[in-house]
Amino acid sequence: MALIVVLSVFNGFEQLVVSLFNSFNPDMQITIREGKGFPATDIPQDLLREIPGVLYLTEVLEENALMKYKDKQAIVTLKGVGADYQRMTGVDTMMAEGRFLLESGEHDFTVLGYGVAYYLNANLGDYLNPITVFVPTRTGNIGGALDQAFSQEIIFPTGFFSIQQEFDIKYALMPIRFVRKLLDYNNEITSIEIKLADGTDQRKIQQQIEAAVGEKFTVKNRFQQQELLYNIMKSEKYAIFLILTFILLLATFNVVGSLSMLILDKKKDIAVLQSMGATMKLIKRIFMTEGMLISITGALSGMILGGVVCWIQQTYGLIRMGGPNSTFVVDSYPVQMQPLDFLLVFITVMLIGYLAAWYPVHNIRKLNTSMVKPD
C-alpha cells in the first residue's frame, strides 16, 4: 500500500511539473548547433508547415536585457515571439494578473513573469511610467556615453504570468518586432518553436523536421528541452521505490519467522505424511504454497487499499498543501495512478515473498532427518 501511494504521488507531481513546463515549452524547438542567432531564411518554414501534424510555428528571438521601472531594475531574458505564439502556447491560461496581449496594431506590449514583475514592482495600471528596456548596442563604445553604449526602448506591461519559478523570474514576453528594433536586427532569430496536433507521432515528425532543416540545426522535443529535470524526477521516484522495497524486505522477516514456527509446529504432521508416502518435494511444495498465499494476500490487499487511498485523494483532495492562504499551484497533493506501477509493485512483493518462503522451506530437512525419507 505504501509503495502504491508513494509512487502515485510522485506520478502526480511529475505530471504537474510536466504540465507547467508544457505551458511554456513548445512541442518542438529548432536551434542552431553553433552560435546563437541565425537568419530566419535559413529555415524552410513553408516546408515545415507542410509536414502532416504541424499546426503552428513561430519565430523566436531571445536576448538578455536590463529592465528599469521607476527606481527598480532587473536583468531579464527578452523573448520576442511571432503572431502565432498565443495560439500555440498555454501561457495565456497561466496569467496571475492582467491579460495576455503582446501587440495591438502598431503598439507593442510585454507580459512579464511574476518574479520579474515582483523585482520591478511593476504596476499594470501605471500609464505614466513605462518600463525602459536597455541592451548593449552592436557598434557602440562601452566606455563612452550611456546613450551610445546602450539601445533603449519603452514598453508597457499588460499582464503577469505565473508558471514555474525558473520561468517567472527570468522571462519577459514581447513581440519579436520590438526585440529586433531594440537589437537593430533585420530577420535574425534564435529558434523556431513548433506546435503539433494532438495524437501525432512526435518521433516521426521530429525526424522529418531534422531532415528538412539539415545537420546545421538541432531539433528537440519537450523531453529533450528539459531532459535533466525529467531524469532527476525519474531518479527520485525510483530511489524512493528502492528505499521502500528495502523496508519491505526487512518486514518479510515476519513471514520467515511465521513459516519457521509453522514448520516446527507441524513436525509430527510432516512425519505422518511421510509415513503415508509423501515425498520431501511434496511437503516443501505444501509449505511453499502457504508462504506464497501469504504474499499474494498481502500484495493484493495492499494494492487495493493503496488504490482506494489514491482514488479518495484524487477525488476529494483530503490531504492539502499548505494553509488557506497557500500560494501553491495546486491546493492538494496531486496523485496519478499508473498500471505499470501496480505491476511493478506486485512483481516486487511476489519476488520478496518467494525468497521469504523459500528459506524456511529449504531447511525442512534439518528438522529431523529420521522422520523424513528422501525423495
N, C-alpha and C positions, 0 to 999 in steps of 0.2 A: 504494500500500500504506500509506504514511504517513497519507494522508487518511482511509482507511477505519479504521485503527487509532485515530487520534486522535478522530474523530467518534464511534466506538463507545464509547470510554472516557468521553467527555463524556455520551453517552446513558446509560451505566451510572451515573455519578454523579448525573445528573438523576433517573433512576428511583429511585435510593437516597434522595435528598433528598425526592422526592415521597412515597415510601412512609413515610418517617419523619414528615413533616408530616401525611399522611393518617391516621396512628395517633392524632393529636390533633385535627386539624381535622375538622369534620363535612362531610357531603356538601353540605348547605345550612345557611345561618345567616341568621336573621331578626333585624335590629336596627332600632331607631328612627332616623329620619333626623336629628331634632333632639333633643338631650338625651342622657341616659344610660340611665335606667331608665324603666319603664312598668309599669302593672298587667298581670298575666298574662291578665286577662279581655279585654284589648284585641285579643288574637289569637284567632281562631276555631279553636281546636285540634281540636275534633271534625270540623270541615270539612276541615282539613288531613289528618287521619288517613284520610279517605275518598278522598283522591286516589290513584289507582292508581300503585303504585310506592313509596309512602311506607310504610316499615316501622315506624320508631320516631321519636318526637320527645321532647325533654326540655327542661324549663325550666332556664335558667342565670342565675346571679346572680354577677357579678364585682365585687370591690372590693379596693382596696389596704389593707393592714393591716401592723401590726408583729407579728412572731412572736418570742417570747423563750423560750429553753430554757436553764435554769441561768444562766450569765453571758454567753451568746451571744444575739445578736439579729439580725434581718434584716427588711428590707422586702420583702414578697411580695404577689402577687395571689391573693386567695382566689377559687377557682372553685367555687361551690356548684352542684351538679347534682342532677337528679331520679333516680328509681329506675331508669329505663330507660338511664341513661348507660352502665353497664357492658356492656349488650347492643349498644350502637351505637358503641362506640369500640374502638380497639385498644391502649389504654394498658395493659390487663392483660397483654398479651403483651410489654410493654417494661419489666417490673419488673426492677430491678437487685438489690433486696433485699426481703425480706418478701413480702407478698401484697396483692392489690387488694381491700380491704374498706373501705367507707365507713360502713356502718351495720349494726348487729345489734340488732334490737328497738328499744329506746329509747336505745341507746348510739350515739354518733356518733364516727367516727374520721376521720383525714386520711391522704392519700397524698401525700407530698412529692416535688417534683422533686429529682433527685440533687444539683443545685447548691445548692438551698435546704437540704437535709439537711447538706451539707458546711459551709455557712456557720454553721449552728446547732450543728454537731457532734452531731446528733440520734442517739439510741440507741433501736432498736426494742425492746430488752429491758428498758428502764428504766420500770417501772410505778410508781415512787415520784415521778418528776419529770415531770409532763405539760408539754406546750407551752402557753404562755399567748398568746392572741391579743388584740391591742389595736386598736380603731378609735375615731376621734373620735365622741363622742355627737352626736346630731342637735340636741339642745337644750342641751347642757352649755356651761358657760362655760370657754373655753380657758384663760383666765387664772386660773381657780380651782384647787381641789384636783384632784389627779390622778384620784381616783375619780369626780369629777364631770365631768371633761373627756373621759374615755375609758371606753368599754364594754369589758369583757374577759370572755373565756370560756377554759376549759381544754379540751384535746383531746389524745388520744394518737395517734401515728402507727402505721400498720400496714405500711407499705412505702414504698419509694423507686422512682420510675420514672426511666428514662433514655431520652429520645427524641432531643433535639437541644438544644444549649446554650441557645438562645433560650427554650425551654420549661423546661429543667431548673433554671435559675437564677431563674425567675420565678413558677412556679405551685405552689399547694398545693390539691389537690382535696379536697372535703369535701361532706357532704350540704347541700342547699340550705336545709333547715330550720335547720341550725346557723348558717348565714350570716345568714338572716333574723332569727333570735333575737339574734345579735350586733349587727345593724344596727337592730334594732327595726322591722323591716318586716313587713307583712302578706302581700301577694301580689305585691310588686314583683319584677321580673326585668330583666335587661339584654339577654337574647337568647333565642331559641328555636333549638335545634340539631336537625337532621333527618337521619336515615339513610335512604337509598334502597335499593331492591332492585337486585341486580346485573343489568346488561344493560338497564336502563331508559333512556329518552330524557331525559337530565337537563335539556336546554334546554327541552323541552316542560313538564316538571314544574316547573321554575323559573318559567315563565310562568304556570302555573296557581296556584302559590303567591303570586306577585306580584298576580294578580287577586283572590285570596282575602283578602289582608291589606291591600290598598289602597296608595295613594301615601304614606301616613304612614310606611311601613316600607321598609327596604332588604333585598333577598334576594340573597345572594352564594353562588356555588358555591365549590368548593375553590380553583380557579384565581384567582378574584377575591379570596379571602381572603388569598392570598399573591402577588398579582399582580406586585408589584415584584420579588420573589425570582425568580419564573419568568421574567420578562422579562430579568433580569440573566443568568440561566443561558443563555437562548437567545442573548443578545448575545455572551456569551463564546464560545459554541460557534462561531458564525458568524464572529466575529473571528479565531479560530484558523484556521478554514477559509480565510479570505481571505489570512492570512499564509502558510499552506502553499501556497495557489494561486499566490501571488507567487513563492515559491521554485520551484514547478513551472514557472512562466513563464520564470524565469531558466535552468532546466535545459533548456528546449526549444531554447536556442541550439545545443545539441549536434545536434539534429535539423536545424536550419537549416544548420549547418556541414556535416553529413554529406550532405545533399541537394545543397548547393552543390558540394562536391567530386565527388559522383557525376555531376552535370551536366557539370562540366568534364572529367571522365574520359571521358564518353560523347559528347564533342563530335563525333568522327568518326562515331559510330553515328547521331547525330542527322542529320548530313549525308547518310548513306546512306539513312536512312528518308525524308528529304526528296526525294532523287533518285528514290525508288521511289513517290513520290506522297503521302507522309504530310503532313498539314497541321500547322500550328503548334498548332492546337487539339487534335489527336490526341496530339502529343508532350507537350504540357502535361498532358493527361489521364493519360498513362503515368506521369510523374514525380509527379503529384498523387496517383495511386492508391498508388504506392510509399510516399509520405510518410504517407498515411492508414493504410496497413497497419502501418507502424512504430508509429503512435499507438494503433491498435486492439490490436496485440500487447502493447504496454506497458500499456495500460489494463486489458485482461482479465487478464494475468498478475499485475499489481499488485493487482487486486481479489480474485483468487483467493488470492494469498499473504496479503493483509490479512484475508480471511475465515478462512483457516486459523489465523493467529495469534490472532485474536479467539476462535475456537472453542476452541483449546487453553487460552486464559486462562479462558474461561467454564467449561470442563470441569474443568481441573486447578488453576487459580489459581496458576500458576507464579510470577508477579510479586507478591510480598507487600507489604503496607503495614505498615511498622514492624517491630520485632523480635518475639521470642517473648512479651515482656511488654507488647505493644502494647494500647492501650485504644481502638483504632478500632472503629467499629460493625461493620465487615467486615474479614476477615483479608487479602483480596487485592483488587487493583484490580477494581472492577465493570466489566463490559463488556456492552453490549447492541447487537446489530446491527439496523439498520433498512433495509428495502428502498429507502426514499426516499433514504437516504444513498448507497447504491450507484449509484442512478440519477443523483443529483446529481454524484457524482464522475466517472462515465462521461461525462456531457454536458460537464462542465468540461474533462476531459482531451481529449475529441474536438474541442472548440472551440479549445483552445490548439494542439492538433496540426494542425488545419486552417490556422490562421494561420501556424504554423511551416513548413508545406509550401507555402503559397501564396506566400510572399515569394521564395524562390529560384526557384520555377517561373515566377513572373511575370516574372523577369529573364532568362529563357532567351533572349529575342530580342536581348539586349545582347551575347551571346557573340560572334557573328559573323554579321551580317546578310546577308553574301554567301552563307552556307551555307544559310540558311533562307528560303524564299519565303513570302510572306504567305498567309493563309487564302484 
